[in-house]
Every structure is written in structure tokens, then in C-alpha cells.
Amino acid sequence: MIRRQLITFACATFLVVAGALSLPAPEPAAAAPRLDRADCGGERPAKPGGGRYACAFDDDFSGDTLDDGKWVVQQTALNGMTTGAKDCYVANRKNVWVSGGQLHLRSQVEAKPFVCPSPLGNFTSKRTVATVASWSKFTQTYGRFEFRAKMPNHSGPGLHSAVWLYPQAHTYGAWPNSGEIDVAEWYSGDPRKAYPSVHYAGEDWTKSTGFDCSVAGASTGFHRYAVEWTPSVMRFFYDGRLCFTHAWTPNAPLAAPQPFDRPFYLVMTQVFGSAWNAVDGGTPASGEMAIDWVRAWR
């Protein structure tokens, strides 16, 4: 059942986000933001082969606005992309905002149906959802990527949150050929866990998803979700504890480290659930994920 939901979310939401953000003419990845010794919380995690990582990207969401030098907000109105349930991606302040040193993303059932504008054809919707990504702003191949996040405070089906990485370009073809790295997917229908996954053509889903990554209090407090990405293996750490490891073998003609040898960007998504985690009568009208900070090391 978990796997069915993972596939549904990847196809209906992840690809929507990535495809939407890549519709304009590709831009060169921006140079890494200038950093000082305080960036990345002053942390320099140890590298698997020795030495320590250096900070490459850091946002602690200070102030009261999202830094548009680092992030892009997904909008159906600009690119026509939506979820499988025809929810509307928006940049409204009630869905995406920064306050109290945190980024907040909210999925919301609106008071009444509304017309969601789209260049592919307007449609009627009743739900707004949120995604923020570093598409064309910051990308990186290999390294350590980490999010400190608090999931929505709901126990029961209907809400879906994710922090993840997606390729800047579909070098090896459409999903899943060019890869996807889900640092953590959280489902309100199974709130005691988060699920790391590595998606690519030829994956064995019983081995490419971590099913035993418990996170006590994921929706009542902040927790750290990290991936350490090398040319041969992905290691996922939740609150500093290694909970899943995956070495990939893609379908021919690709060979490891393909497709995970190209730059990926950072993504944070808050939507409503589907399949086994679908909205039911007990699902609240809104769900909010808060992100305290995002960091990447090289």
C-alpha cells in the first residue's frame, strides 16, 4: 500500500512540479550563494571517505519574505501544472509564507469552489496546495542535503508532505529515467514514520524505499531529514540516525552512477493525500508543514 501511494505521488505531484518548473527555457544553475562561517549552522559533517563537508547552500528563513534568489514557488497559473486531483498550486501568502524564522507550506480546502487559472485551460477546483523549489537557483550533484521540518498535526488519512530532490534537466528521459530522491515523505495516515526513496528506471521498490524509518513526534516537533549522496550509494539519516541505505542499478543502457550523476534541486511540498492516504471525513480543511532550515554541503 505504501508503494502504491509513493508511485501516485511521484507521478501526480513530483513530476507535475518538476515539469512545471522546467517549462521555461533552461537557465544555467546560479552560482552557489556567498557563505560565511556561520552558514549551515556552523556544522561540517564528516564525509564517508574522510575529511569534512563544506557548506554549499543554507536558508534559515529569517525575515518575513521568501528569498527569491534561492527559491521558486510553484504556480498552476503560470505553467498549467496541477495534481492528479486537480488541486491548484498557488503563491498566496496563506499557502506559502515565512514567519518566525520558518517557511510554512499549507494545503487548504477553500470556502467555495474557484476557477484555477491555467495556460493549459482554466478549471474549477476547491483546494489549493503548495510547493517551493530551488529550481535554477541552486543545484548540486553529490553531497549532503538536509531539511529540518515539522509535519502537519493530524493523525488520520488525507495529508501528504515531502522534502526531496529532483533533476534540473531530464538528461536521461522522463520520470523515472532521470531519477528522483525522496529524502522524506510523510503520510498523515501513517504518522509515526517517514519514507525515504530512490526512484529510477529498473528499481526494485522493495529495496529502493525505506519502510522502517520511525520518527516519533514528526507532527508535534521539528526533526532532521538528511540524505548523503555519493556516486555509489544513498544514505538517509533521520535525526542523525542512519535509517536506510540504497545502492542503485538502473536499467540498461544506463549504468551507475547514472542517472544520479547530474545536478538536482531542492523541493518542499505540501498537498492532500490519495490512494490509501486519501482525504476522508476526518481530514482537516488545511494541513501545514513548517521548515526551520534547509542546508546542503559539498
Sequence and secondary structure as in RCSB ss.txt:
>XXXX:A:sequence
MIRRQLITFACATFLVVAGALSLPAPEPAAAAPRLDRADCGGERPAKPGGGRYACAFDDDFSGDTLDDGKWVVQQ
TALNGMTTGAKDCYVANRKNVWVSGGQLHLRSQVEAKPFVCPSPLGNFTSKRTVATVASWSKFTQTYGRFEFRAK
MPNHSGPGLHSAVWLYPQAHTYGAWPNSGEIDVAEWYSGDPRKAYPSVHYAGEDWTKSTGFDCSVAGASTGFHRY
AVEWTPSVMRFFYDGRLCFTHAWTPNAPLAAPQPFDRPFYLVMTQVFGSAWNAVDGGTPASGEMAIDWVRAWR
>XXXX:A:secstr
 HHHHHHHHIIIIIHHHHHHHTSS            TTGGGG   B TTSSB  EEEEE   SSS  TTT EE  
HHHH    TT  EE   TTTEEEETTEEEEEEEEEEEEEEE  TT  EEEEEEEEEEE TTT EESSEEEEEEEE
  S  SSSEEEEEEEEESS TT TTTTT EEEEEEEETTSTTB EEEEE TT  HHHHB S  B TTTTTS EEE
EEEE SS EEEEETTEEEEEE     TT  TTTTSSS EEEEEEEEE  GGG   TTS SEEEEEEEEEEEE 
